[in-house]
Amino acid sequence: MVIEVLRIGQRLVRDDRVTTHVALVSRAFGAERIFMNEVNPEIKDTVEKINKTWGGKFEVEFIDKWKNIVKKKKEEDFKIIHLSMYGQNINNVQEEIQKEKNLLIVVGAEKVPREIYELADYNVGIGSQPHSEISALAILLDRIQKGSQFEKYFANAKRKIIPTKNGKNVQVEETRD
Ligand SMILES: C[S@@+](CC[C@H](N)C(=O)[O-])C[C@H]1O[C@@H](n2cnc3c(N)ncnc32)[C@H](O)[C@@H]1O
């Protein structure tokens, strides 16, 4: 299954920290790419630094028009999942979504355009209470992949954590200059 994320809109007061966290959750929870607009370009540098240290090829792609991405992905046979507290309860749709092949997950920031509700194949609520795009995305990615995202191998990492009961164990790759 290929999973990509699309973040649409940002708040008038720039909310770079939340946007960065949406990107980091996407990467750490098994997505391959995030599309975003109206964001601080430094977010891409932050994610690239994380890739260099911790491995993998997660991509940040800046876009002009979110609708073009949704249309393109539909043509490429991706199913569009829009995260919204008004959507169907995740508990009732997770099994169906687990069977899909490729997914584009859309998360909002400010009030999302009405059209996305119609363009989406699934409007999914992580409960029916307002909370956060970061938590909604993390829970959706976990429900879809049933924890398997935490077994993912991040290639070419300079640092690798060896999970331990107490303390920190980090394997550091030797570099020779
Ligand atoms: C802070 S909310 C803004 C919601 C905004 N009031 C609206 O009407 O679209 C930002 C994003 O978090 C996600 N979100 C928040 N609560 C959610 C929930 N219970 N289920 C699914 N997604 C949620 C949605 O993607 C939403 O667009």
The ligand as a Tripos MOL2 file, in Angstrom:
@<TRIPOS>MOLECULE
LIG
   27    29     1     0     0
SMALL
NO_CHARGES

@<TRIPOS>ATOM
      1 C1         -8.2940   22.1380   13.7560 C.3       1 LIG1
      2 S1         -9.2510   21.2860   12.6220 S.3       1 LIG1
      3 C2        -10.1800   22.5480   11.7950 C.3       1 LIG1
      4 C3        -11.5650   22.1360   11.5160 C.3       1 LIG1
      5 C4        -12.4020   23.2770   10.9420 C.3       1 LIG1
      6 N1        -13.1550   23.8790   11.9870 N.3       1 LIG1
      7 C5        -13.3050   22.7770    9.8380 C.2       1 LIG1
      8 O1        -14.4970   23.0020    9.8980 O.co2     1 LIG1
      9 O2        -12.7990   22.1820    8.8920 O.co2     1 LIG1
     10 C6         -8.0680   20.9000   11.3960 C.3       1 LIG1
     11 C7         -8.1800   19.5420   10.8070 C.3       1 LIG1
     12 O3         -8.0100   18.5530   11.8010 O.3       1 LIG1
     13 C8         -8.6300   17.3400   11.3740 C.3       1 LIG1
     14 N2         -9.5230   16.8930   12.4490 N.ar      1 LIG1
     15 C9         -9.8200   17.5220   13.5880 C.ar      1 LIG1
     16 N3        -10.6530   16.7860   14.3470 N.ar      1 LIG1
     17 C10       -10.9000   15.6560   13.6580 C.ar      1 LIG1
     18 C11       -11.6800   14.4830   13.9120 C.ar      1 LIG1
     19 N4        -12.3990   14.3350   15.0120 N.pl3     1 LIG1
     20 N5        -11.6820   13.5210   12.9740 N.ar      1 LIG1
     21 C12       -10.9580   13.6430   11.8400 C.ar      1 LIG1
     22 N6        -10.2020   14.7260   11.5520 N.ar      1 LIG1
     23 C13       -10.1670   15.7110   12.4500 C.ar      1 LIG1
     24 C14        -9.3690   17.6680   10.0680 C.3       1 LIG1
     25 O4         -8.6060   17.2400    8.9580 O.3       1 LIG1
     26 C15        -9.4750   19.2000   10.1260 C.3       1 LIG1
     27 O5         -9.5950   19.7660    8.8480 O.3       1 LIG1
@<TRIPOS>BOND
     1     1     2 1
     2     2     3 1
     3     2    10 1
     4     3     4 1
     5     4     5 1
     6     5     6 1
     7     5     7 1
     8     7     8 2
     9     7     9 1
    10    10    11 1
    11    11    12 1
    12    11    26 1
    13    12    13 1
    14    13    14 1
    15    13    24 1
    16    14    15 ar
    17    14    23 ar
    18    15    16 ar
    19    16    17 ar
    20    17    18 ar
    21    17    23 ar
    22    18    19 1
    23    18    20 ar
    24    20    21 ar
    25    21    22 ar
    26    22    23 ar
    27    24    25 1
    28    24    26 1
    29    26    27 1
@<TRIPOS>SUBSTRUCTURE
     1 LIG1         1 GROUP 0 **** ****
